[in-house]
Amino acid sequence: MEIVNYIKESYRELTEEVTWVSFAEAQKSMVVVAIFTIIFALAVFVTDKTFQSFLDKFFSFFN
């Protein structure tokens, strides 16, 4: 039953030996990640719209 032993040891390690961050620190990290994600999404959006506009103007010359 190596699998059962592995699961038991994994659970024990997670509950007894892992040092978890505090809730406040986790919240701060989450806010930083959320802000970065929003900024990155806006940058991708602006880049996409810029290329779309450029390509629309480029292909309008051929019509």
N, C-alpha and C positions, 0 to 999 in steps of 0.2 A: 504494500500500500504506500508506495513512494509519493503518489500524487496527494493523498490525504495528509501525509506528513509535511509535504511541501506547503500545502494550504495552511495547515496549522502553524508552521514556522513563519510563514509570511504574515499571517494575522498577528502573531505574537510580536514580530519585529515592528509592524506598523503601530501597534498599540503601546509598546514598551520602549522601543529604542529610537524611533523617529522623533526628531525635534520639530514640532509644528510652529509656524509663525503665529503671532497673536492676531486676533480678529481685526484690531485697528490697523495693523501693518498690512494685512491682506486687503482691507478696504482701500488703503492708500495705493497699493499696487494696482488694484482693480481700476481705480480712477485714472491712474497714469496710462494704463493699457487702453481704457475706453477713449480717452482724449487722443492718444496717438492713433487709434483706429479711425476715429472720426476725421482727423486731419489727413491721414493717408487716403481715406475714401474720397474726401473732397479733392485732393491732389489728383487722384486717378480720374475723377469725374471731369475736372477742368482739362486735363490732358486729353481725355477722350473727346470732349466737345471741341477742343481746338483742332485736333486731327480731323474730326468729322467735318468741321467747317472748311478746313483747308482742302480736303478731298472733294467736297461738294463744289467748291469754286474751281478746282482743277478739272473735274470731269464736266463742268458746265461749259468749258471751252470747246469740248468735242461735240456738243449737241447743237 
